[in-house]
Amino acid sequence: MSLKVAVDFDGTIVKLKPRFTHDLDYEMLDNAKNVLQRLSKQDITFILSTSRYGIRRILAFLYIWHYDLPIKITWFNIKPNADVYIDDKNIFCKEIDWLKIEKELLHMVKTKKEGGNHVYSNKKN
């Protein structure tokens, strides 16, 4: 069974820009594309979770398509059902580090395959 990961666009995949910018000239965060592509081969499904609407939502879709990011998109502006949510607006998020995210998600997949609870925990083994 695949681990479902909802991922935000602004500030999580690409660097934040002024709110009403309508272009495709976004700067992707370091390691985002490579990590997303590697993890999509590890029984992880990524789903876009964004509050964008209208033309800005379409621009996010075009960006994902143009850069061949392995992220499923939906036309509905609702929070997707997922096991994990990656968003720069998380209260505990100081920065998005895709290499740390990769390590944690690989651990979750391994734990889930072994029949354990894949929910994040701060406990040290």
Backbone hydrogen bonds in HBPLUS format (Angstrom, degrees):
<---DONOR---> <-ACCEPTOR-->    atom                        ^
c    i                          cat <-CA-CA->   ^        H-A-AA   ^      H-
h    n   atom  resd res      DA  || num        DHA   H-A  angle D-A-AA Bond
n    s   type  num  typ     dist DA aas  dist angle  dist       angle   num
A0003-LEU N   A0043-ASP O   3.00 MM  40  6.43 162.1  2.03 155.3 153.8     1
A0045-THR N   A0003-LEU O   2.88 MM  42  6.13 163.4  1.90 155.1 160.4     2
A0083-ASP N   A0004-LYS O   2.77 MM  79  5.22 146.0  1.89 130.6 141.1     3
A0084-VAL N   A0004-LYS O   3.20 MM  80  6.60 150.4  2.29 154.1 161.1     4
A0005-VAL N   A0045-THR O   2.80 MM  40  6.05 170.9  1.81 169.7 170.6     5
A0047-ILE N   A0005-VAL O   2.87 MM  42  6.13 153.0  1.95 148.6 151.5     6
A0006-ALA N   A0084-VAL O   2.83 MM  78  6.21 159.4  1.87 167.2 163.7     7
A0086-ILE N   A0006-ALA O   2.79 MM  80  6.19 161.6  1.82 162.0 168.2     8
A0007-VAL N   A0047-ILE O   2.84 MM  40  6.10 158.7  1.88 159.0 164.1     9
A0049-SER N   A0007-VAL O   2.86 MM  42  5.31 160.4  1.90 133.5 131.1    10
A0008-ASP N   A0086-ILE O   2.95 MM  78  6.23 160.2  1.99 171.0 177.4    11
A0012-THR N   A0009-PHE O   3.28 MM   3  5.38 160.0  2.32 114.3 119.1    12
A0013-ILE N   A0009-PHE O   2.89 MM   4  4.99 163.4  1.92 134.6 140.0    13
A0014-VAL N   A0009-PHE O   3.15 MM   5  6.27 167.5  2.16 158.4 159.3    14
A0011-GLY N   A0014-VAL O   2.64 MM   3  5.39 139.3  1.80 153.5 167.1    15
A0029-LEU N   A0013-ILE O   2.86 MM  16  5.73 172.7  1.86 143.6 145.3    16
A0015-LYS N   A0027-GLU O   2.84 MM  12  5.67 164.5  1.86 164.0 166.4    17
A0021-THR N   A0018-PRO O   3.22 MM   3  5.75 148.9  2.33 131.9 128.1    18
A0032-ALA N   A0029-LEU O   3.15 MM   3  5.61 165.1  2.18 130.4 133.9    19
A0035-VAL N   A0031-ASN O   2.96 MM   4  5.90 166.8  1.98 157.4 161.5    20
A0036-LEU N   A0032-ALA O   2.91 MM   4  6.01 168.7  1.93 156.1 159.9    21
A0037-GLN N   A0033-LYS O   2.95 MM   4  6.09 162.5  1.98 152.8 157.6    22
A0038-ARG N   A0034-ASN O   2.93 MM   4  6.11 160.4  1.97 147.5 153.2    23
A0039-LEU N   A0035-VAL O   2.86 MM   4  5.97 172.4  1.86 159.1 161.5    24
A0040-SER N   A0036-LEU O   3.00 MM   4  6.03 143.8  2.14 140.8 150.0    25
A0041-LYS N   A0038-ARG O   3.13 MM   3  5.60 154.9  2.20 109.4 117.1    26
A0042-GLN N   A0039-LEU O   2.88 MM   3  5.02 162.7  1.91 112.5 116.8    27
A0072-LYS N   A0046-PHE O   2.81 MM  26  6.09 172.3  1.81 147.1 144.4    28
A0048-LEU N   A0072-LYS O   2.83 MM  24  6.05 166.2  1.85 174.9 173.2    29
A0057-ARG N   A0054-GLY O   3.09 MM   3  5.45 128.8  2.36 105.3 117.8    30
A0058-ILE N   A0054-GLY O   3.18 MM   4  6.58 158.9  2.23 150.6 156.6    31
A0059-LEU N   A0055-ILE O   2.88 MM   4  6.13 153.3  1.95 147.8 155.3    32
A0060-ALA N   A0056-ARG O   3.12 MM   4  6.34 148.3  2.22 137.5 144.9    33
A0061-PHE N   A0057-ARG O   3.00 MM   4  6.36 157.4  2.05 149.5 155.7    34
A0062-LEU N   A0058-ILE O   2.87 MM   4  6.17 160.0  1.91 152.5 157.9    35
A0063-TYR N   A0059-LEU O   2.94 MM   4  6.12 152.8  2.01 143.8 151.2    36
A0064-ILE N   A0060-ALA O   3.01 MM   4  6.26 165.1  2.03 153.7 156.6    37
A0065-TRP N   A0061-PHE O   2.93 MM   4  6.18 162.2  1.96 153.0 158.2    38
A0066-HIS N   A0062-LEU O   2.74 MM   4  5.83 166.5  1.75 151.9 156.3    39
A0067-TYR N   A0063-TYR O   3.02 MM   4  6.15 161.4  2.06 153.9 157.3    40
A0069-LEU N   A0064-ILE O   2.98 MM   5  5.17 166.3  2.00 153.2 155.6    41
A0068-ASP N   A0065-TRP O   3.09 MM   3  4.98 158.9  2.14 103.4 109.1    42
A0071-ILE N   A0069-LEU O   2.79 MM   2  5.61 137.9  1.96 108.3  95.1    43
A0090-ASN N   A0087-ASP O   3.19 MM   3  5.75 162.9  2.22 121.5 122.1    44
A0093-CYS N   A0090-ASN O   3.01 MM   3  5.17 164.9  2.03 114.2 118.9    45
A0100-LYS N   A0097-ASP O   3.10 MM   3  5.48 123.6  2.43 107.6 120.7    46
A0101-ILE N   A0097-ASP O   3.00 MM   4  6.30 158.9  2.04 153.2 160.1    47
A0102-GLU N   A0098-TRP O   2.89 MM   4  5.99 155.4  1.95 139.9 146.3    48
A0103-LYS N   A0099-LEU O   3.18 MM   4  6.38 161.6  2.22 141.1 144.9    49
A0104-GLU N   A0100-LYS O   3.05 MM   4  6.31 164.5  2.07 152.3 156.0    50
A0105-LEU N   A0101-ILE O   2.88 MM   4  6.07 166.6  1.90 158.3 162.1    51
A0106-LEU N   A0102-GLU O   2.95 MM   4  6.09 159.1  1.99 153.6 159.0    52
A0107-HIS N   A0103-LYS O   3.12 MM   4  6.32 151.6  2.20 141.8 149.4    53
A0108-MET N   A0104-GLU O   2.94 MM   4  6.27 151.8  2.02 146.3 154.5    54
A0109-VAL N   A0105-LEU O   2.93 MM   4  6.21 157.5  1.98 150.4 155.6    55
A0110-LYS N   A0106-LEU O   3.02 MM   4  6.20 165.1  2.04 147.6 151.6    56
A0111-THR N   A0107-HIS O   2.93 MM   4  6.11 164.5  1.95 151.3 155.6    57
A0112-LYS N   A0108-MET O   2.87 MM   4  6.00 157.0  1.92 147.4 154.1    58
A0113-LYS N   A0109-VAL O   2.90 MM   4  6.13 158.5  1.95 152.4 157.8    59
A0114-GLU N   A0110-LYS O   3.06 MM   4  6.30 141.5  2.22 142.3 152.8    60
A0116-GLY N   A0111-THR O   2.87 MM   5  5.19 150.1  1.96 163.2 153.3    61
A0115-GLY N   A0112-LYS O   3.01 MM   3  5.09 157.0  2.06 104.8 110.8    62
